[in-house]
Amino acid sequence: MRRFIGLFASLMWLSACGNSTSSVGLSTRMGSSVTGSALTRTSSQRLELSNGITVERVRLSVRELELKREGHHDDRSDDDSDAGSDDDKSEFKQRTGPFLIDLSGTALDGQMVRLRDITVDVGAYDEIEFDIGKVDPATAPTALKELAEQGASLIIDGHIDGEPFQFVSSLRVEQEREVSFEIVEGDDSNVTFNIDPSGWFTDKDGKRLDPRESSARSQLENNLQKSIDAFDDHDRNGGEDDDDHDRNGGRSGGED
């Protein structure tokens, strides 16, 4: 009996070791998601948006990013979620976080900025989920300490009519994005956070939102929430991969 148990354990160990993994890059880009909609960066490294508003720095607290394997989703509702559940430890969910997105200078010019690499199991994935929000100062990594101590998930530094401003928010952004892509061993895969600031400081009637005024906060935070997206972007061009893009037999792309 003990010999059988030992053989079974050995087979299970060999099976686990046989799982192939690959590296996936996480990148971010500050730019308009609308083709041909240009953003202007001044020579002083300020992103000029509209109506006398410029942005010099943007910081976001990403609590978690999760890639979900195709066909391995749990059916629990959000109300049943538990940070200590077995589902959190599932091999079919590849997670990373918390981490900081910090963009300034030339990073405001629409270029791709590499954040980090993560190691995931190869296979088909059908969902990208991310959570932007404030983190506990007691457990926050060093890069997130300043935001955590302010109870912030997002800080924007800029100028309006030549005067400096800092917009601090505890905004929570959670998104589940349906996708369809394959992680192949040895392949160079990538997931991109796209942040589109073109509509941040404009209300629904096209009027300017002043980030210093409390009356503008709700609409500004709503605009910010809509401006953040994450998708598979293996060619690193800042756009979601096409549905018919074939990668060694895998599919990439998704639906809004």
Stockholm file with secondary structure:
# STOCKHOLM 1.0

chainA/1-256         MRRFIGLFASLMWLSACGNSTSSVGLSTRMGSSVTGSALTRTSSQRLELSNGITVERVRLSVRELELKREGHHDDRSDDDSDAGSDDDKSEFKQRTGPFLIDLSGTALDGQMVRLRDITVDVGAYDEIEFDIGKVDPATAPTALKELAEQGASLIIDGHIDGEPFQFVSSLRVEQEREVSFEIVEGDDSNVTFNIDPSGWFTDKDGKRLDPRESSARSQLENNLQKSIDAFDDHDRNGGEDDDDHDRNGGRSGGED
#=GR chainA/1-256 SS CHHHHHHHHHHHHHHHHTCCEEEEEEEEEESCSSTTCCCEECTTSCEEEETTEEEEEEEEEEEEEEEEETTCCCCCCGGGCCTTSGGGGCTTEEEECCEEEEEEGGGGTTCEEEEEEEEEESEEEEEEEEEECCCCTTTCCGGGHHHHHTTCSEEEEEEETTEEEEEEECCCEEEEEEEEEEECTTCCEEEEEEECGGGTTBCTTSCBCCTTSGGGHHHHHHHHHHTEEEEECTTCSSSCCCTTEEETTEEECBCC
#=GC SS_cons         CHHHHHHHHHHHHHHHHTCCEEEEEEEEEESCSSTTCCCEECTTSCEEEETTEEEEEEEEEEEEEEEEETTCCCCCCGGGCCTTSGGGGCTTEEEECCEEEEEEGGGGTTCEEEEEEEEEESEEEEEEEEEECCCCTTTCCGGGHHHHHTTCSEEEEEEETTEEEEEEECCCEEEEEEEEEEECTTCCEEEEEEECGGGTTBCTTSCBCCTTSGGGHHHHHHHHHHTEEEEECTTCSSSCCCTTEEETTEEECBCC
//
